[in-house]
Amino acid sequence: MNTNSVEIEDFWPLAPLQAAMLVASLRAPESGVFIQQEVMSLPEPVDARAFQVAWDELVQRTPALRTSFHWQDLEQPVQVAHRHVALAFEQLDWRHLDAAAFEAQLVQYLGDSRRAGFALDRPPLIRLSLIRGRAGQVRFVWQFHHILLDGWSAQLLAAEMIEHYRALVRNVPYRPPVRRSLRHYIDWLATRDLEAAREYWANVLRGYDEPVEIGLPRPFGRAALAEADTEVSGNLDAEESARLRAFARQHGLTLNTVLQGAWALLLGHYTDRDDVVFGAVVSGRPPEVPGIEQMIGLFINAVPVRVRVDPQAALVPWLKDLQSAQARGSAFHHLDSAELQRCSEISPDRPLFDTLVVFENFPQAAAKLESATGGLDLARANVPLSLLAVPGDRLHLKLRFDRSRFHGDDMGALVEHLLNLLRGMYGAPFATLATFSPLSDAERRRLIEEPTVGDADARVELDPLELLRGLARDNGAAPAFIVDDRMLDFDTLERASSRLARRLHDLGVDRGVPVAVSAPRSLEQVVAFYAVLKAHGVYLPLDPAYPRHRLEQMLADAKPAVLLATGPTPPDGPATVIDIGDVLDPCSGDAANDEPVCWRRDDPAYIVFTSGSTGRPKGVLVQWGQVSNRLTWMWQAYPFGANEMACQRTAINFVDSLWELLGATLQGVPTLIVSERIGTDASALIRLLASRGVTRLWLVPSLLKMMLEAQPDLGRHLPHLLFWVCSGEPLHADLYQHFRRHHPEATLYNLYGTSEVWDATWFDPDQEPPVLGVVPIGRPIAGVRAYVLDSKLRPVPLEMAGELCIGGVGVALGYLGPAELTRERFVTDPFAGSKAARMYRTGDLARVQRDGLIVCLGRRDQQIKLRGFRIEPAEIEALLRQAPEVRDAMVVLREGRLVAYVAAPASSFDARRLLAGLRERLPQAFLPTVIARFDALPLTPNGKRDRLALPPPEEVSDAGDTNPVLPFEKEVQACFAQVLQLHLVALDGDFFLDLGGHSLAALRVSSRLSRQLGIDVPAGAVFDHPSVRQLARWIAECRAATSEASDEELLALLTSMPAAEREALLASQEPAESRGVP
């Protein structure tokens, strides 16, 4: 600290919120987040000299305005009150500007000044400007760092200054108020029982291990690059405000309590949580300190408010409990943010709360100045979302938000939702919390009806067999399916499938009886499928490439009466097995006429297996109505034209293969069958599609990407293929745009579905194409209803994430086996108007955009969609844990790869053996690319498995390494150890997460390293590079970039860097020969 002792009037420790502001300001010095700017309109004439004198004398009699802050070389930061400071008072003449230019110049001036900020160790931390405009317009700008003053103090000072100014202008004596020094409050803080406060907050926050974040989509483009945050506002009108005040008064509640209760309800709806935490600004002026109401300084603090939102609780008793809890906690409001964080189970690198509520409650005399000063901006704080409530004849709400995190439209809707909740409170004081919704009636109708309901499904009963008979009769010689040099015409398909159907009938196959088909994509498999259809059986496709054990599980659960196969079959399958290798032989069976079969909408039609969380696949039983609706919708919405050629390349155990088997065929359009080998070879697939003139193709986005990589000019090579459909996994916008550039004549659709609902929603690119993120999954197809709901099956606001739920005719009958899972996932549709209507809870997260399009955000339970497979990580984890050496396992998707992390002893770990065991039980697509070993898997503070803490597989390393090698590792390691009082520090140990560091300790590291190394190591560097290895490398790179590094330092750094980074660093250097670097 370089302050001359003669200049010091007094010094004392920082108040609780000052410490947090100091750290935040040093971490992001140019953010201007705590710079307060008050603009007052003053009536002419203004005596500039008297105005300046009033301020000079105010500063000289107010220690808080002469304070600086110091942390360098100190164990704890301090604030110093100086005896004298030189006040910056600027007078500007803008009378040459018209009104519009004046306002624009003012905005620019304030922005520049905010970015300039203040040097916290150089007082005064205030700036004054008097700006004159045309027609007697005068604006006074008062800027100060919030670390000096809270809103209460600022209003007291504004009132004092104006009274003094008026006395000077009138030439009458002025007697300033007598105020006690801030030291009395600081001394009182020193007497507080910190252990009691820690115990109180630890009890309040026990079990709270995940911050409450409002999951609205982040903006892209200019909004995301905005420098400053911005605000939206709203208010209750006079009558509504009076009714709210009366409600609070009648039930003995403060308006602050009512507001906090409404905010808790809002967060519950926006986050789908019954346990929410937000920050609240408290006055911090304990009544037991004499003269506290007139003291000047920063007394406020931001403390967590934890509210449990019990849907069955009655409103008024719940609010009274909240008010009582706040009263109990007031004795412990003095704990600073670092201590509060340590009392919680939240990781130190994450904020304790993401939203802040400020209820403006200034002293009565100072409040009269609000109209003159425009009110103090208390809502500006180091959180992304702050709510400021200003009571009065009209309750005014101001929402300040970070434009890099939130859209203005979303924030405007949020304010309206909060107002809706407040209106609901005074209208139904004893209703249960479950009855309160932030949505207006109009919003609710829009969310349930407009964007979520497809056109009415066609009620005409579709008879697929009659369609096939008609095609065989009228166009029998036309090709129905083609594979290699073989062709199956409609007449042959009709006759061959009838012969096989007769055999199935003779074996007892009828309505609801499963028949398994195990065959690769082939003409024989096609005939088998149509034979099951004609026999009125339930089609069960079995991919012969699946592991034997998995096929045996499927057969055991589905219990088919007959197995139709072309190759080896599992020994534990059904007793009756028919080899369909000769099914096209006219002598393979009787050519008897079909018995008439009438497919009804509720007839079971097929079974398809999907990934299960227990390690065992689960079978989905689907009715004919779903198939009929899907076919009819596509035929009507996108009818086939002349000379079209379809394609079957989807694996037979996927529901999309049903469209490929039925969709084109029943419309008389030939279908090309693609073998499994060619179907995954992008180059070979392109050649085949081109040679056959295929016009429609279903594929997963990962295959589309491979095709574009293999042949970017797809439009030239596949000129006939104009109808492309992606499904099975997210379609990213960059891939979508890449396709449009290279095949502009084609149309790429995005389709969403699951085994339980087949295809449910459809994105038509006639709608606005996306530029960033993922392509929307669009709107429901005909006959389908799609909702985005929270866990209580309530519609969530537009743009908010919720679970995608599908209703309508597309919903399957349920799962095979125990009914518990069916009851859990297939529930009553609360919006269909019929108790018999059901909907399927997909487990996928989604949101409805303001244009009504639905965007899928991924699995709610971390289930993964990869290359068209829906993979349940829990299934793979369960199989991994069956290995005797594996104690625990987690499986995640990393950069398009499945990565397994296992906890196992190094002595017995064998990744190849584990992978071989999985290969016997899982399809190839379910196998992890990497299996990484740990002694123990990361856990959250309350013992839950922490997937977010898993490192990328290429970064898996031993965090216990303590031997410094690279430049500056030794110095940084010693500094960490000294500041944190540790004997030894792991090079990869996180300063905050692993080593017990906190924000003030990070300041000490910054200070000591800057002094020891002779270079500036800002506090932000410690936060951004929190391990010894990371921070040391950052320091080395900084020195290398400025050519200050020695040759030895540079060589050591270069050898540790990836090639691309090494080349970039060398490019920034002077020629290597001039440094002697090889």
URJO-V103524 format. One record per backbone hydrogen bond with DSSP energy under -1.0 kcal/mol. NH is the residue of the N-H (numbers start at 0). CO is the residue of the C=O. If there is no record, write none. Layout:
NH & CO
NH & CO
This chain:
6 & 3
8 & 80
9 & 80
11 & 78
18 & 14
19 & 15
20 & 16
21 & 17
22 & 18
23 & 19
24 & 20
25 & 21
26 & 22
27 & 23
30 & 27
34 & 31
35 & 143
37 & 141
39 & 139
41 & 137
47 & 45
50 & 46
51 & 47
52 & 48
53 & 49
54 & 50
55 & 51
56 & 52
57 & 53
58 & 54
59 & 55
60 & 56
61 & 58
64 & 61
65 & 62
67 & 79
68 & 119
69 & 77
73 & 70
77 & 69
78 & 11
79 & 67
80 & 9
81 & 65
82 & 6
89 & 127
91 & 129
93 & 131
96 & 93
101 & 97
102 & 98
103 & 99
104 & 100
105 & 101
106 & 102
107 & 103
108 & 104
109 & 105
110 & 106
111 & 107
112 & 108
113 & 109
114 & 110
115 & 111
116 & 112
121 & 118
126 & 142
127 & 87
128 & 140
129 & 89
130 & 138
131 & 91
132 & 136
136 & 133
138 & 130
139 & 39
140 & 128
141 & 37
142 & 126
143 & 35
144 & 124
145 & 33
147 & 144
149 & 296
153 & 149
154 & 150
155 & 151
156 & 152
157 & 153
158 & 154
159 & 155
160 & 156
161 & 157
162 & 158
163 & 159
164 & 160
165 & 161
166 & 162
167 & 163
168 & 164
169 & 165
171 & 166
183 & 180
185 & 181
186 & 182
187 & 183
188 & 184
189 & 185
190 & 187
191 & 188
193 & 191
196 & 192
197 & 193
198 & 194
199 & 195
200 & 196
201 & 197
202 & 198
203 & 199
204 & 200
207 & 204
215 & 213
224 & 221
225 & 222
229 & 400
231 & 398
233 & 396
235 & 394
240 & 236
241 & 237
242 & 238
243 & 239
244 & 240
245 & 241
246 & 242
247 & 243
248 & 244
249 & 245
250 & 246
251 & 248
252 & 247
257 & 253
258 & 254
259 & 255
260 & 256
261 & 257
262 & 258
263 & 259
264 & 260
265 & 261
266 & 262
267 & 263
268 & 264
269 & 265
270 & 266
271 & 267
275 & 306
277 & 304
278 & 354
279 & 302
280 & 356
281 & 300
288 & 285
291 & 288
293 & 290
300 & 281
302 & 279
304 & 277
306 & 275
308 & 273
309 & 307
312 & 309
314 & 430
315 & 428
317 & 313
318 & 314
319 & 315
320 & 316
321 & 317
322 & 318
323 & 319
324 & 320
325 & 321
326 & 322
327 & 323
328 & 324
331 & 328
332 & 329
334 & 331
339 & 335
340 & 336
341 & 337
342 & 338
343 & 340
344 & 207
349 & 346
355 & 384
356 & 278
357 & 386
359 & 388
366 & 362
368 & 365
369 & 366
372 & 368
373 & 369
377 & 375
382 & 380
385 & 399
386 & 355
387 & 397
388 & 357
389 & 395
395 & 389
396 & 233
397 & 387
398 & 231
399 & 385
400 & 229
401 & 383
404 & 401
405 & 401
410 & 406
411 & 407
412 & 408
413 & 409
414 & 410
415 & 411
416 & 412
417 & 413
418 & 414
419 & 415
420 & 416
421 & 417
422 & 418
423 & 419
424 & 420
425 & 421
426 & 422
427 & 423
430 & 427
432 & 312
433 & 310
434 & 431
435 & 432
443 & 439
444 & 440
445 & 441
446 & 442
447 & 443
448 & 444
450 & 445
452 & 448
453 & 783
466 & 462
467 & 463
468 & 464
469 & 465
470 & 466
471 & 467
472 & 468
473 & 469
474 & 470
477 & 474
479 & 487
480 & 487
481 & 670
482 & 485
485 & 482
487 & 480
489 & 477
490 & 475
492 & 488
493 & 489
494 & 490
495 & 491
496 & 492
497 & 493
498 & 494
499 & 495
500 & 496
501 & 497
502 & 498
503 & 499
504 & 500
505 & 501
506 & 502
507 & 504
508 & 503
512 & 509
514 & 537
515 & 561
516 & 539
517 & 563
525 & 521
526 & 522
527 & 523
528 & 524
529 & 525
530 & 526
531 & 527
532 & 528
533 & 529
534 & 530
535 & 532
536 & 531
537 & 512
538 & 604
539 & 514
541 & 516
545 & 542
550 & 546
551 & 547
552 & 548
553 & 549
554 & 550
555 & 551
556 & 552
557 & 553
558 & 554
560 & 513
562 & 575
563 & 515
564 & 577
565 & 517
572 & 569
577 & 562
579 & 564
582 & 579
584 & 581
587 & 584
602 & 599
604 & 621
605 & 621
606 & 538
607 & 619
609 & 617
614 & 611
617 & 609
619 & 607
620 & 813
621 & 605
623 & 602
624 & 600
627 & 623
628 & 624
629 & 625
630 & 626
631 & 627
632 & 628
633 & 629
634 & 630
635 & 631
636 & 632
637 & 633
645 & 669
647 & 671
653 & 650
656 & 653
657 & 654
659 & 655
660 & 656
661 & 657
662 & 658
665 & 661
666 & 663
667 & 664
668 & 663
670 & 479
671 & 645
672 & 481
673 & 647
678 & 674
680 & 677
684 & 680
685 & 681
686 & 682
687 & 683
688 & 684
689 & 685
690 & 686
691 & 687
693 & 688
694 & 644
695 & 644
696 & 722
698 & 724
703 & 699
704 & 700
705 & 701
706 & 702
707 & 703
708 & 704
709 & 705
710 & 706
713 & 711
714 & 741
716 & 712
717 & 713
721 & 719
722 & 694
723 & 746
724 & 696
725 & 748
726 & 698
732 & 772
735 & 731
736 & 732
737 & 733
738 & 734
739 & 735
740 & 736
741 & 737
742 & 738
745 & 742
746 & 721
748 & 723
749 & 762
750 & 725
751 & 760
753 & 757
757 & 753
759 & 751
760 & 751
761 & 778
762 & 749
766 & 763
774 & 730
776 & 853
777 & 853
778 & 761
780 & 759
782 & 454
783 & 780
784 & 806
785 & 451
786 & 804
788 & 802
789 & 793
792 & 789
795 & 787
798 & 847
799 & 796
801 & 845
802 & 788
803 & 843
804 & 786
805 & 839
806 & 784
808 & 782
810 & 807
811 & 755
812 & 620
813 & 620
815 & 618
822 & 818
823 & 819
824 & 820
825 & 821
826 & 838
828 & 836
838 & 826
839 & 805
840 & 824
841 & 803
844 & 857
845 & 801
846 & 854
848 & 852
851 & 848
853 & 777
854 & 846
856 & 844
859 & 842
863 & 870
865 & 868
868 & 865
870 & 863
874 & 871
875 & 871
876 & 872
877 & 873
878 & 874
879 & 875
880 & 876
882 & 879
885 & 882
886 & 902
889 & 900
891 & 898
893 & 896
896 & 893
898 & 891
899 & 929
900 & 889
901 & 931
902 & 887
903 & 933
913 & 909
914 & 910
915 & 911
916 & 912
917 & 913
918 & 914
919 & 915
920 & 917
921 & 917
925 & 922
926 & 923
928 & 897
929 & 897
931 & 899
933 & 901
939 & 943
942 & 939
945 & 937
949 & 946
954 & 951
955 & 952
960 & 957
968 & 965
971 & 967
972 & 968
973 & 969
974 & 970
975 & 971
976 & 972
977 & 973
978 & 974
979 & 975
981 & 976
986 & 960
988 & 985
990 & 1025
993 & 989
994 & 989
996 & 990
1001 & 997
1002 & 998
1003 & 999
1004 & 1000
1005 & 1001
1006 & 1002
1007 & 1003
1008 & 1004
1009 & 1005
1010 & 1006
1011 & 1007
1012 & 1008
1013 & 1009
1020 & 1017
1022 & 1018
1023 & 1019
1024 & 1020
1028 & 986
1030 & 1026
1031 & 1027
1032 & 1028
1033 & 1029
1034 & 1030
1035 & 1031
1036 & 1032
1037 & 1033
1038 & 1034
1039 & 1035
1040 & 1036
1041 & 1037
1042 & 1039
1043 & 1038
1049 & 1045
1050 & 1046
1051 & 1047
1052 & 1048
1053 & 1049
1054 & 1050
1056 & 1053
1061 & 1057
1062 & 1058
1063 & 1059
1064 & 1060
1065 & 1061
1066 & 1062
1068 & 1065
1073 & 1070
1074 & 1071
1075 & 1071
1076 & 1071
